[in-house]
Amino acid sequence: MSVLLDSKINHSTFFLMGFPGLEEQYPWLSIPFSCIYAMVLSGNCLVLYVIRTEPSLHKPMFYFLAMLALTDLCMGLSTVHTVLGVLWGLSQEIDLDACITQTFFVHGLSCMESGVLLAMAFDRFTAICNPLRYTSILTNTRIIKIGVAILGRSFLFITAPIVRLKFFHYCHPHILSHSFCLHQDLLRLACSDIRFNSFYALALMICTLLLDSVLILISYVMILYSVLAIASQEERIKSLQTCVSHICAVLVFYIPIVGLTMVHRFGKHLSPVVHVLMGNIYILFPPLMNPVIYSVKTHQIRSRIQRWFTLKNN
């Protein structure tokens, strides 16, 4: 029985694609990518440190921001070894087990970020539309439950199609389109029956990313309706300013996903460099920009960082 099981389990090795045609420029390309990863890791760690050490930031809004920063930090950690490994010339090969593990975390963390952004939209909706009950609705216990629900939804639902990747037969050339592993990339190389994975992935995208984006849009329509009912123009502006950071984070997350999806679906005639570039933007742009957005746009975090660096210089 064990021999039969081993014969069905795939132990393939795959070749990670860097930037086709730019192999001689990898030493130079590694410099900006190394700086980007350093900024991703240090920026999100800084946001987490500020929220943890500043008592005035121990509020629902910043708890959700901490979840977002932790998700972005994990996204950076899950891809840094393969992306920089390719550019530094360390290795362009990855075995199937490592590839499936990376796929699991990349897609799970992407789904988790979408869920956190939805929770942040609910936070802003509650704060603006029902301010008197804000603290009673978003208690610490309820925030923990929301966090656990996001985590469970993100990783439990993707387990089935990811595990099935282990048992596929990969008869096409084992060359991946990116310097990291993606579910749709592995499906492209498989010669097994992939219908379950294809339909499941589509249904999962509709039930998570698409549904989350629709609910976020609905929450902002209701926020706008509530804000327009405020008589004072100054109060309107003040209320909307609390949403600017979150709106920017939503755009930074969803625009690369739409772009990558369009390139995969309709950009088969495009240069492979475009596919690789869009994949890296999808992975790196949100974790890079979110700490910048919230450090610049959120007064409490900005002032705390400024005060912290001032004390360090003194």
PyMOL commands that set and color helices and strands:
alter all, ss='L'
color gray80, all
select helices_A, chain A and resi 2-8+23-53+55-57+60-87+96-129+131-137+140-156+159-167+183-189+195-228+233-266+272-297+299-313
alter helices_A, ss='H'
color red, helices_A
select strands_A, chain A and resi 13-15+93-95
alter strands_A, ss='S'
color yellow, strands_A
deselect
rebuild
show_as cartoon
